[in-house]
């Protein structure tokens, strides 16, 4: 399969997409299925209750009393932790540097270490793919910064003689990265 179709790459991208757009139920399902301690029964319950209430799965998690909806206490504590993560990473996705965001999400959810700590050739290849994805995010963000800077000079928004560097501009967000990458 192509690079973006590889399971481990799609797994990482699902977190990026979810935190850039909380209304993406497909990314929500894929991402939350990778969170330790949250199983398919809980995910199916979230999906079912969200559909019954005509809301996204993220909205259900953010706004509803999970105990009243019949979730088990073990699942509730993990879901509340994920809800807290979602709030944090959604804010970070909206304003933070996409490479720093990507690295932090990969670390938080063990999306690299779970492969790196294995000895099979397949797992080591998966780890290399996740690292390649992070490198791509970094290089693409740097290129986008240069393009943004060039556009400002060409449009005249930055006067001649004023020297700016790409790092002087606001960072490229994960949403901007995903938009260009798609």
Phi and psi in degrees as a GROMACS rama.xvg file:
@    title "Ramachandran Plot"
@    xaxis  label "Phi"
@    yaxis  label "Psi"
@TYPE xy
-65.4988  162.524  UNK-2
-52.6113  -46.815  UNK-3
-73.3366  -10.8629  UNK-4
-94.626  -4.22122  UNK-5
-71.5348  140.572  UNK-6
-52.4845  -50.5372  UNK-7
-64.7968  -32.7117  UNK-8
-71.8139  -43.8192  UNK-9
-62.5255  -36.0653  UNK-10
-61.1815  -49.553  UNK-11
-63.3052  -45.8492  UNK-12
-62.2549  -29.0621  UNK-13
-63.1581  -38.1768  UNK-14
-66.2486  -43.5817  UNK-15
-59.6223  -46.9556  UNK-16
-65.103  -42.0414  UNK-17
-62.4033  -47.4151  UNK-18
-73.2646  -20.5323  UNK-19
-84.0292  -24.3825  UNK-20
-149.794  95.2032  UNK-21
-63.6628  -14.4416  UNK-22
-84.7996  1.4922  UNK-23
-84.9882  92.2753  UNK-24
-64.5044  -34.9366  UNK-25
-64.1134  -44.1691  UNK-26
-66.7468  -36.8974  UNK-27
-58.8324  -49.4039  UNK-28
-61.7419  -44.162  UNK-29
-66.7277  -45.6123  UNK-30
-64.9587  -48.9474  UNK-31
-67.4362  -25.3507  UNK-32
-68.6473  -16.2806  UNK-33
-93.1787  -5.39606  UNK-34
-81.5334  125.348  UNK-35
-58.1052  130.849  UNK-36
90.7822  -0.950661  UNK-37
-113.408  112.895  UNK-38
-102.152  -178.985  UNK-39
-64.3136  -34.1288  UNK-40
-62.9334  -44.7953  UNK-41
-64.3608  -42.3296  UNK-42
-64.7442  -42.2491  UNK-43
-62.7414  -37.7619  UNK-44
-66.3456  -43.1748  UNK-45
-59.9984  -47.9476  UNK-46
-61.0865  -44.3341  UNK-47
-64.2919  -48.7571  UNK-48
-65.896  -37.7134  UNK-49
-62.4149  -44.1761  UNK-50
-64.0516  -42.2081  UNK-51
-60.2255  -33.4681  UNK-52
-98.9748  9.48491  UNK-53
52.3473  50.0523  UNK-54
-139.655  164.096  UNK-55
-73.7904  163.259  UNK-56
-65.4968  -37.763  UNK-57
-63.9035  -43.1843  UNK-58
-62.1421  -39.7375  UNK-59
-59.7286  -47.8217  UNK-60
-62.9908  -35.6273  UNK-61
-78.8799  -29.9236  UNK-62
-114.796  -14.2193  UNK-63
-103.784  153.278  UNK-64
-80.2232  106.808  UNK-65
-67.4588  -32.0612  UNK-66
-64.7443  -42.9241  UNK-67
-66.4225  -23.5971  UNK-68
-85.416  -1.27677  UNK-69
92.8615  13.8344  UNK-70
-73.9371  147.063  UNK-71
-72.9403  150.07  UNK-72
-60.2213  -36.6331  UNK-73
-63.4031  -41.4333  UNK-74
-69.0617  -38.3732  UNK-75
-58.8992  -45.1199  UNK-76
-63.5645  -38.1789  UNK-77
-70.5192  -38.6084  UNK-78
-66.9085  -39.0767  UNK-79
-65.6996  -36.9223  UNK-80
-65.5028  -41.1882  UNK-81
-66.9313  -38.2276  UNK-82
-60.2246  -42.5987  UNK-83
-63.213  -43.9204  UNK-84
-59.831  -43.2445  UNK-85
-59.1836  -43.7179  UNK-86
-62.5595  -45.3983  UNK-87
-63.3007  -49.7036  UNK-88
-74.9698  -26.8579  UNK-89
-65.4429  -42.8361  UNK-90
-63.8686  -44.0707  UNK-91
-64.6969  -39.1547  UNK-92
-63.7366  -34.1123  UNK-93
-74.5056  -27.6035  UNK-94
-132.027  -13.199  UNK-95
-90.9546  166.624  UNK-96
-63.6436  128.059  UNK-97
-63.9637  -33.0236  UNK-98
-70.4815  -44.8132  UNK-99
-62.0755  -42.1773  UNK-100
-57.9316  -49.599  UNK-101
-60.8817  -45.8321  UNK-102
-60.4008  -44.653  UNK-103
-64.6004  -41.7149  UNK-104
-65.0637  -43.0261  UNK-105
-61.434  -41.3982  UNK-106
-68.1816  -46.8685  UNK-107
-57.0902  -42.799  UNK-108
-101.386  15.5887  UNK-109
53.3955  37.2226  UNK-110
-76.8792  -12.2632  UNK-111
-109.502  -47.5988  UNK-112
-62.912  -29.7018  UNK-113
-64.6072  -23.8556  UNK-114
-94.5407  -37.9788  UNK-115
-65.2408  -31.0597  UNK-116
-84.3969  8.17432  UNK-117
-102.949  167.196  UNK-118
-110.656  -7.65429  UNK-119
-74.0122  150.525  UNK-120
-61.5956  -38.0413  UNK-121
-62.8036  -44.0986  UNK-122
-67.322  -39.3242  UNK-123
-65.0653  -35.4561  UNK-124
-66.5852  -38.9527  UNK-125
-63.8597  -41.5692  UNK-126
-61.0065  -42.3944  UNK-127
-62.994  -35.7415  UNK-128
-66.5771  -40.4585  UNK-129
-65.0855  -42.2078  UNK-130
-62.9549  -39.6148  UNK-131
-63.364  -39.6841  UNK-132
-61.2787  -44.907  UNK-133
-61.8779  -41.8482  UNK-134
-61.7254  -39.726  UNK-135
-64.6055  -43.9336  UNK-136
-58.1113  -45.4717  UNK-137
-63.0973  -49.8229  UNK-138
-68.1694  -37.6579  UNK-139
-65.8639  -40.4376  UNK-140
-64.357  -41.4963  UNK-141
-62.8143  -43.2528  UNK-142
-62.8859  -41.8383  UNK-143
-64.0284  -36.5585  UNK-144
-62.4412  -44.8855  UNK-145
-63.0631  -40.8276  UNK-146
-63.0706  -42.1072  UNK-147
-62.4247  -44.234  UNK-148
-63.1957  -45.3327  UNK-149
-60.4212  -43.052  UNK-150
-60.128  -38.4156  UNK-151
-66.5256  -38.3272  UNK-152
-68.8943  -44.9665  UNK-153
-63.9927  -40.6144  UNK-154
-75.5105  -11.2625  UNK-155
84.9383  5.01973  UNK-156
-67.7622  -23.8924  UNK-157
-113.884  125.507  UNK-158
-73.3317  152.072  UNK-159
-58.9746  143.581  UNK-160
92.3045  -20.0515  UNK-161
-85.6876  122.998  UNK-162
-106.725  118.937  UNK-163
-119.523  155.439  UNK-164
-112.489  158.228  UNK-165
-53.844  -37.2296  UNK-166
-69.4731  -10.7764  UNK-167
-78.0465  -14.978  UNK-168
-89.2917  161.381  UNK-169
-57.9362  147.903  UNK-170
-66.9777  156.495  UNK-171
-76.4529  125.867  UNK-172
-84.875  165.306  UNK-173
-64.8455  -32.0544  UNK-174
-63.4103  -43.5026  UNK-175
-63.5169  -42.4539  UNK-176
-59.3551  -49.3706  UNK-177
-62.8074  -37.6484  UNK-178
-62.1152  -45.1983  UNK-179
-71.8484  -35.2637  UNK-180
-71.7362  -23.0266  UNK-181
